[in-house]
Amino acid sequence: MEKEYLLVFCTCPEGEVATELANRLVVERLAACVNILPGLTSVYSWEGTIETGRETLLLIKTEKAAYPFLEARLRECHPYELPEIVAVRIERGLPEYLQWISQWLTHDSQT
């Protein structure tokens, strides 16, 4: 059975939160790589009003099988009441890069 890979988008407040979340996901082997893209301006509806805020975007590379655990960890550690956690399937990618994702996620972290 061929593995399925995901790119997960998660916005965070500006500052150390994004770095802390990214490090946690990689250290805990829920993601092989997390890109941190600061400087976003988000416009969104929240509790009946239109809000604008500065945020940082996390681009998280993982496998579909790891997603439930990754989502649970993000929900647990994220400061937002309702964090943006959106996953899209990676249709194609450099095979060696995708294999690298799998190798990191499945490495025995108890050694």
MDTraj code that builds the backbone (N, CA, C; nanometers):
import mdtraj as md
import numpy as np

residues = "MET GLU LYS GLU TYR LEU LEU VAL PHE CYS THR CYS PRO GLU GLY GLU VAL ALA THR GLU LEU ALA ASN ARG LEU VAL VAL GLU ARG LEU ALA ALA CYS VAL ASN ILE LEU PRO GLY LEU THR SER VAL TYR SER TRP GLU GLY THR ILE GLU THR GLY ARG GLU THR LEU LEU LEU ILE LYS THR GLU LYS ALA ALA TYR PRO PHE LEU GLU ALA ARG LEU ARG GLU CYS HIS PRO TYR GLU LEU PRO GLU ILE VAL ALA VAL ARG ILE GLU ARG GLY LEU PRO GLU TYR LEU GLN TRP ILE SER GLN TRP LEU THR HIS ASP SER GLN THR".split()
xyz = np.array([
    [0.0842, -0.1189, 0.0000],
    [0.0000, 0.0000, 0.0000],
    [0.0883, 0.1246, 0.0000],
    [0.0604, 0.2141, -0.0913],
    [0.1382, 0.3368, -0.1047],
    [0.0981, 0.4376, 0.0025],
    [0.1956, 0.5031, 0.0601],
    [0.1692, 0.6026, 0.1647],
    [0.1099, 0.7279, 0.1030],
    [0.0277, 0.7954, 0.1823],
    [-0.0278, 0.9236, 0.1403],
    [0.0351, 1.0323, 0.2250],
    [0.0658, 1.1432, 0.1599],
    [0.1326, 1.2544, 0.2261],
    [0.0418, 1.3758, 0.2277],
    [0.0584, 1.4571, 0.3323],
    [-0.0243, 1.5766, 0.3496],
    [0.0618, 1.6997, 0.3707],
    [0.0085, 1.8120, 0.3264],
    [0.0609, 1.9436, 0.3600],
    [-0.0457, 2.0078, 0.4475],
    [-0.0094, 2.0379, 0.5709],
    [-0.1043, 2.0918, 0.6678],
    [-0.0744, 2.2397, 0.6887],
    [-0.1781, 2.3216, 0.6781],
    [-0.1679, 2.4652, 0.7006],
    [-0.2199, 2.4961, 0.8405],
    [-0.1457, 2.5775, 0.9138],
    [-0.1896, 2.6180, 1.0478],
    [-0.1409, 2.7598, 1.0734],
    [-0.2326, 2.8524, 1.0993],
    [-0.1931, 2.9886, 1.1329],
    [-0.1760, 3.0016, 1.2834],
    [-0.0832, 3.0880, 1.3220],
    [-0.0500, 3.1105, 1.4628],
    [-0.0312, 3.2600, 1.4854],
    [-0.0382, 3.3028, 1.6102],
    [-0.0056, 3.4422, 1.6372],
    [0.1428, 3.4666, 1.6082],
    [0.1772, 3.5912, 1.5786],
    [0.3177, 3.6254, 1.5571],
    [0.3969, 3.6029, 1.6856],
    [0.5238, 3.5754, 1.6710],
    [0.6096, 3.5572, 1.7877],
    [0.6582, 3.4151, 1.8006],
    [0.6897, 3.3766, 1.9235],
    [0.7522, 3.2479, 1.9514],
    [0.6587, 3.1278, 1.9391],
    [0.5280, 3.1507, 1.9383],
    [0.4333, 3.0389, 1.9341],
    [0.4590, 2.9494, 1.8128],
    [0.4776, 3.0089, 1.6974],
    [0.4977, 2.9304, 1.5750],
    [0.6230, 2.8446, 1.5848],
    [0.7315, 2.9019, 1.6331],
    [0.8563, 2.8275, 1.6468],
    [0.8414, 2.7139, 1.7468],
    [0.7765, 2.7406, 1.8571],
    [0.7550, 2.6375, 1.9581],
    [0.6696, 2.5228, 1.9034],
    [0.5611, 2.5561, 1.8318],
    [0.4766, 2.4516, 1.7734],
    [0.5534, 2.3709, 1.6689],
    [0.6262, 2.4393, 1.5814],
    [0.7019, 2.3716, 1.4760],
    [0.8033, 2.2754, 1.5367],
    [0.8781, 2.3234, 1.6354],
    [0.9776, 2.2370, 1.6995],
    [0.9132, 2.1161, 1.7653],
    [0.8039, 2.1368, 1.8336],
    [0.7351, 2.0268, 1.9012],
    [0.6916, 1.9193, 1.8005],
    [0.6341, 1.9617, 1.6885],
    [0.5852, 1.8661, 1.5889],
    [0.6985, 1.7832, 1.5288],
    [0.8124, 1.8468, 1.5036],
    [0.9256, 1.7738, 1.4461],
    [0.9913, 1.6845, 1.5512],
    [1.0147, 1.7367, 1.6703],
    [1.0770, 1.6567, 1.7771],
    [0.9922, 1.5343, 1.8092],
    [0.8603, 1.5507, 1.8111],
    [0.7706, 1.4393, 1.8422],
    [0.7423, 1.3504, 1.7213],
    [0.8062, 1.3800, 1.6093],
    [0.7970, 1.3012, 1.4856],
    [0.6549, 1.2930, 1.4302],
    [0.5823, 1.4017, 1.4474],
    [0.4502, 1.4148, 1.3860],
    [0.4618, 1.4830, 1.2502],
    [0.5745, 1.5492, 1.2267],
    [0.6046, 1.6167, 1.1006],
    [0.7532, 1.6008, 1.0729],
    [0.7880, 1.5914, 0.9452],
    [0.9291, 1.5833, 0.9081],
    [0.9879, 1.7226, 0.8893],
    [0.9049, 1.8171, 0.8516],
    [0.9501, 1.9533, 0.8244],
    [0.8327, 2.0479, 0.8458],
    [0.8626, 2.1634, 0.9039],
    [0.7626, 2.2692, 0.9183],
    [0.8264, 2.3995, 0.8729],
    [0.7681, 2.4610, 0.7718],
    [0.8118, 2.5935, 0.7289],
    [0.7336, 2.6978, 0.8075],
    [0.8032, 2.8012, 0.8520],
    [0.7422, 2.9090, 0.9292],
    [0.7440, 3.0338, 0.8421],
    [0.6255, 3.0803, 0.8034],
    [0.6130, 3.1964, 0.7162],
    [0.5508, 3.3122, 0.7944],
    [0.6323, 3.4025, 0.8466],
    [0.5795, 3.5154, 0.9232],
    [0.5263, 3.6248, 0.8319],
    [0.4560, 3.7190, 0.8917],
    [0.4164, 3.8392, 0.8202],
    [0.2862, 3.8325, 0.7447],
    [0.1984, 3.7399, 0.7776],
    [0.0682, 3.7324, 0.7117],
    [-0.0285, 3.8313, 0.7741],
    [-0.1179, 3.8813, 0.6948],
    [-0.2324, 3.9543, 0.7459],
    [-0.3548, 3.8703, 0.7143],
    [-0.4286, 3.8331, 0.8167],
    [-0.5491, 3.7526, 0.7980],
    [-0.6721, 3.8381, 0.8222],
    [-0.7704, 3.8224, 0.7356],
    [-0.9000, 3.8876, 0.7507],
    [-1.0019, 3.7758, 0.7630],
    [-1.0793, 3.7757, 0.8719],
    [-1.1688, 3.6642, 0.8977],
    [-1.2892, 3.7082, 0.9801],
    [-1.3921, 3.6258, 0.9728],
    [-1.5138, 3.6493, 1.0510],
    [-1.4996, 3.5742, 1.1828],
    [-1.5264, 3.6432, 1.2940],
    [-1.5210, 3.5780, 1.4243],
    [-1.6262, 3.6389, 1.5151],
    [-1.7166, 3.5552, 1.5625],
    [-1.8228, 3.5943, 1.6542],
    [-1.8998, 3.7186, 1.6065],
    [-1.9339, 3.7153, 1.4784],
    [-2.0197, 3.8189, 1.4220],
    [-1.9504, 3.9444, 1.3753],
    [-1.8198, 3.9517, 1.3859],
    [-1.7484, 4.0704, 1.3386],
    [-1.6374, 4.0285, 1.2418],
    [-1.5933, 4.1235, 1.1625],
    [-1.4813, 4.1018, 1.0726],
    [-1.3553, 4.1483, 1.1447],
    [-1.2605, 4.0571, 1.1568],
    [-1.1351, 4.0835, 1.2273],
    [-1.0191, 4.0879, 1.1276],
    [-0.9157, 4.1603, 1.1635],
    [-0.7904, 4.1627, 1.0883],
    [-0.6780, 4.1434, 1.1882],
    [-0.5858, 4.0538, 1.1568],
    [-0.4759, 4.0293, 1.2500],
    [-0.3498, 3.9848, 1.1792],
    [-0.2371, 4.0094, 1.2430],
    [-0.1065, 3.9637, 1.1938],
    [-0.0829, 3.8220, 1.2452],
    [-0.0416, 3.7343, 1.1548],
    [-0.0212, 3.5956, 1.1917],
    [0.1026, 3.5384, 1.1223],
    [0.1365, 3.4181, 1.1621],
    [0.2426, 3.3381, 1.1007],
    [0.1775, 3.2101, 1.0515],
    [0.2192, 3.1643, 0.9343],
    [0.1647, 3.0420, 0.8764],
    [0.2666, 2.9289, 0.8900],
    [0.2208, 2.8151, 0.9381],
    [0.3014, 2.6942, 0.9398],
    [0.2611, 2.6068, 0.8215],
    [0.3605, 2.5591, 0.7462],
    [0.3399, 2.4606, 0.6399],
    [0.4038, 2.3326, 0.6902],
    [0.3208, 2.2339, 0.7199],
    [0.3639, 2.1137, 0.7904],
    [0.3580, 1.9946, 0.6944],
    [0.4710, 1.9233, 0.6799],
    [0.4759, 1.8059, 0.5931],
    [0.4686, 1.6797, 0.6780],
    [0.3709, 1.5941, 0.6457],
    [0.3480, 1.4730, 0.7242],
    [0.2829, 1.3661, 0.6372],
    [0.2541, 1.2529, 0.6987],
    [0.1796, 1.1452, 0.6330],
    [0.0350, 1.1472, 0.6812],
    [-0.0528, 1.0964, 0.5990],
    [-0.1940, 1.0873, 0.6351],
    [-0.2127, 1.0079, 0.7645],
    [-0.1362, 0.9020, 0.7824],
    [-0.1502, 0.8177, 0.9019],
    [-0.1160, 0.8935, 1.0298],
    [-0.0292, 0.9931, 1.0211],
    [0.0112, 1.0707, 1.1395],
    [-0.0836, 1.1874, 1.1677],
    [-0.1694, 1.2200, 1.0721],
    [-0.2530, 1.3399, 1.0861],
    [-0.3377, 1.3442, 1.2136],
    [-0.4078, 1.2386, 1.2521],
    [-0.4901, 1.2489, 1.3739],
    [-0.4086, 1.2879, 1.4975],
    [-0.2881, 1.2378, 1.5073],
    [-0.2015, 1.2678, 1.6218],
    [-0.1497, 1.4117, 1.6125],
    [-0.1139, 1.4534, 1.4907],
    [-0.0683, 1.5899, 1.4682],
    [-0.1797, 1.6890, 1.5013],
    [-0.2997, 1.6612, 1.4536],
    [-0.4129, 1.7500, 1.4815],
    [-0.4391, 1.7593, 1.6320],
    [-0.4359, 1.6470, 1.6991],
    [-0.4604, 1.6462, 1.8435],
    [-0.3554, 1.7291, 1.9166],
    [-0.2297, 1.7159, 1.8768],
    [-0.1229, 1.7913, 1.9415],
    [-0.1372, 1.9415, 1.9139],
    [-0.1701, 1.9777, 1.7909],
    [-0.1914, 2.1193, 1.7598],
    [-0.3060, 2.1768, 1.8425],
    [-0.4166, 2.1047, 1.8508],
    [-0.5313, 2.1527, 1.9290],
    [-0.4939, 2.1701, 2.0762],
    [-0.4136, 2.0780, 2.1265],
    [-0.3722, 2.0820, 2.2671],
    [-0.2801, 2.2005, 2.2968],
    [-0.1893, 2.2316, 2.2042],
    [-0.0845, 2.3304, 2.2303],
    [-0.1124, 2.4685, 2.1714],
    [-0.2093, 2.4797, 2.0837],
    [-0.2355, 2.6056, 2.0130],
    [-0.3074, 2.7046, 2.1032],
    [-0.2684, 2.8314, 2.0993],
    [-0.3329, 2.9300, 2.1865],
    [-0.4716, 2.9755, 2.1404],
    [-0.5077, 2.9510, 2.0148],
    [-0.6379, 2.9953, 1.9655],
    [-0.7485, 2.9028, 2.0150],
    [-0.8633, 2.9612, 2.0386],
    [-0.9821, 2.8829, 2.0741],
    [-1.0208, 2.7888, 1.9597],
    [-1.0104, 2.8395, 1.8372],
    [-1.0422, 2.7605, 1.7178],
    [-0.9284, 2.7775, 1.6172],
    [-0.8249, 2.6938, 1.6274],
    [-0.7116, 2.7100, 1.5357],
    [-0.7457, 2.6657, 1.3938],
    [-0.6825, 2.7321, 1.2988],
    [-0.6929, 2.6890, 1.1595],
    [-0.5994, 2.5701, 1.1418],
    [-0.6563, 2.4550, 1.1121],
    [-0.5792, 2.3347, 1.0811],
    [-0.6450, 2.2743, 0.9574],
    [-0.5787, 2.2890, 0.8429],
    [-0.6339, 2.2445, 0.7158],
    [-0.5290, 2.1581, 0.6462],
    [-0.5659, 2.0381, 0.6081],
    [-0.4734, 1.9470, 0.5409],
    [-0.5159, 1.9254, 0.3966],
    [-0.4172, 1.9268, 0.3086],
    [-0.4416, 1.8942, 0.1681],
    [-0.3468, 1.7811, 0.1277],
    [-0.3971, 1.6960, 0.0443],
    [-0.3191, 1.5811, -0.0016],
    [-0.2107, 1.6272, -0.0984],
    [-0.0929, 1.5726, -0.0823],
    [0.0159, 1.5974, -0.1770],
    [-0.0006, 1.4961, -0.2901],
    [-0.0406, 1.5442, -0.4064],
    [-0.0654, 1.4566, -0.5206],
    [0.0636, 1.4007, -0.5790],
    [0.1656, 1.4845, -0.5844],
    [0.2936, 1.4437, -0.6408],
    [0.4045, 1.5133, -0.5633],
    [0.5196, 1.4510, -0.5648],
    [0.6366, 1.5103, -0.5025],
    [0.7592, 1.4300, -0.5392],
    [0.8741, 1.4899, -0.5179],
    [0.9988, 1.4202, -0.5428],
    [1.0003, 1.2932, -0.4583],
    [1.0089, 1.1759, -0.5194],
    [1.0003, 1.0510, -0.4429],
    [1.0980, 1.0432, -0.3255],
    [1.2191, 1.0902, -0.3464],
    [1.3180, 1.0860, -0.2385],
    [1.2785, 1.1758, -0.1217],
    [1.2167, 1.2891, -0.1522],
    [1.1712, 1.3795, -0.0454],
    [1.0570, 1.3146, 0.0334],
    [0.9626, 1.2563, -0.0370],
    [0.8511, 1.1902, 0.0303],
    [0.9007, 1.0728, 0.1144],
    [0.9982, 0.9990, 0.0635],
    [1.0559, 0.8884, 0.1399],
    [1.1233, 0.9415, 0.2660],
    [1.1900, 1.0555, 0.2547],
    [1.2546, 1.1176, 0.3703],
    [1.1517, 1.1512, 0.4783],
    [1.0345, 1.2009, 0.4383],
    [0.9275, 1.2286, 0.5345],
    [0.8945, 1.1008, 0.6116],
    [0.8724, 0.9937, 0.5382],
    [0.8365, 0.8665, 0.6019],
    [0.9464, 0.8150, 0.6936],
    [1.0695, 0.8278, 0.6504],
    [1.1810, 0.7806, 0.7339],
    [1.1853, 0.8554, 0.8665],
    [1.1618, 0.9854, 0.8644],
    [1.1638, 1.0628, 0.9893],
    [1.0463, 1.0250, 1.0790],
    [0.9290, 1.0128, 1.0211],
    [0.8102, 0.9854, 1.1018],
    [0.8134, 0.8472, 1.1647],
    [0.8772, 0.7511, 1.0976],
    [0.8748, 0.6143, 1.1475],
    [1.0017, 0.5742, 1.2204],
    [1.0970, 0.6649, 1.2313],
    [1.2224, 0.6339, 1.3009],
    [1.1927, 0.6051, 1.4482],
    [1.2590, 0.5064, 1.5030],
    [1.2403, 0.4703, 1.6433],
    [1.2995, 0.5786, 1.7319],
    [1.2158, 0.6597, 1.7910],
    [1.2623, 0.7721, 1.8723],
    [1.3061, 0.7286, 2.0101],
    [1.2988, 0.6009, 2.0424],
    [1.3390, 0.5511, 2.1736],
    [1.4874, 0.5144, 2.1778],
    [1.5592, 0.5286, 2.0648],
    [1.7009, 0.4903, 2.0629],
    [1.7886, 0.5989, 2.1180],
])
top = md.Topology()
chain = top.add_chain()
for i, resn in enumerate(residues, 1):
    res = top.add_residue(resn, chain, resSeq=i)
    for name in ("N", "CA", "C"):
        top.add_atom(name, md.element.get_by_symbol(name[0]), res)
traj = md.Trajectory(xyz[None], top)
